[in-house]
Structure formats: structure tokens, C-alpha cells
């Protein structure tokens, strides 16, 4: 655990530990909200004009869905991240690991409820947001994240997987007796495609919550708004003054939590799928 009041001091020891975290949703959300602040996007308008027709049609036309619904997981869209998708991605990562193909695993499924009325955690929302980010900026998702998140937060060891070669010190993940690395050499999406070191994640949280120089006050308010009282904002989990997000992908489990009042942050990476990451929240609650 480190404290973010003095980031230059707390980050030096962490650099000795070559930990890599797979995170994206909170960073994708920040990039989108920066475009909202610039007037490029609007929270309460349909995202259809920013997406290709195949995707819109495959997801039932996205009727009644707004950008806000995608961000706060109230869109009602089914999750593309099914067992079938995972099996196909493992068999041939480069064959299915692109956003349009991935989303096709959710095509034809009925909406779960009227958009905005309920909460349902669906990775489909953030794959769509990554695609919207590309259209709105004219950049690849990787380059958009570099411009709108990594560079402003001074994150020098973060990237979208598939956009650069994996570092030699990137560990193999473990799950069900298997090892996973090739999967992370293919394309990453807006829902979980960012790989970052622990010090860089601390920089992101410092820039966002302590220095408050990534989002305008209005967009920060939207980012933290828990619309349905379920402990979720726009890509961020909220509980008793502690903000963060858990994460997991094949062979890895991650979690980061920040206590706003003290500036203390806890970050964990376990190179094992579906591992227990409750240490972060428990540590901050019991300090």
C-alpha cells in the first residue's frame, strides 16, 4: 500500500517490482469524458452515429441506449465475453480478437431490460466505448489512450496490448493448469486491454483523484455518479469513500483501491485467474 500525497517518493520502491496490471474501463471512461467535456460527444445522445452499421444492427439497433448507459453499465446489452468467445480466442487470438468480431458473440441476444432502469455488468459496453473513442478521435484505441490518458497522467509504462510487443518481464498468467501469454499479444479492447505497471496505475489515480487534472469538475461529478445506488459510477466502483476497480482476464486477477480522505492506494496483481483480491479493500478499511 502507498499514499499518493507525495507520489515521487512512493513510486521509487515500486519500480523494483515488475508487476503488470490489466486495466481499461476506468481509463476508457476518462478518455470518453474528456471528449464530452470538449463537446465532441454527448452523454445523453445515442452512440449509433459513432459505430458501424453492422455492430448497431447486430446489437438490436441500440434503441434507447445512450453514451451514459454504456458508461454506467445500464445499457441492458448482453455480454460478448461468453465461454464460446474465450474458447475461440484461445484457439486463434488473432482470428477473433478485434472489436467487431468480439461483439458478434452478443449479436441476436435480447436486451435484458429497458436501458437506464437497471444495472448489469457487461463488457460489451466498454468494447463499444473503445470503438466510439476511435471514431471520435480518428485514432486507434491505443493512440487515443496515449493522448487522453497515459500522456496527461505521465504514465510511461502503459500500453494497449497488441499495439506493441510484450515486455520480456511480462509474466505468464496461470489458470486451470494452463499458461497464458499469446492471448496478450493480440488486440486489446476498451473493456480490459490496458497493461500498466503498479507505479503507473498510482500515477493515474493521483492525476485523477488527487491532482484532479484529468477531468473537469463537471465530468468528475459524472464519473463518480452512482445513478442507481449500486456502488458503480462510470467505470469505477465506489464503496464508503473508497474508489477503484477489480479486474481479471485469462490467467490474471487485479485490483486497485484508493481512499479519498487519506490518499492511500492499494494495488494487487496475481498471475492467476479468479484469485482472491480482497486484500486491497480490506487493507484500506483496516488501516
Buried (B, 14 or more C-beta within 10 A) or exposed (E): BBBBEEBEEBBEEBEEEEBBBBBBBBBBBBBBBBBBBEEEBEBEEBBBEBBEEEBBEBBBEBEBBBBBBBBBBBBBBBBBBEEEBBEBBBEEBEEBBEBEBBBBBBBEBEBBEEBBEEBBEBBBBBBBBBBBBBBBBEBBBBBBBBBBBBEBBEBEBBBBBBBEEBEEEBBEBBBEEEEBEEBBBBBBBBBBBBBBBBBBBBBBBBBBBBEEEBBBEEBBEBBBBBBBEBEBBBBBBBBEEBBBBBBBBBBBBBBBBBBEEEBBBBBBBBBBBEBEBEBBBEBBEEE
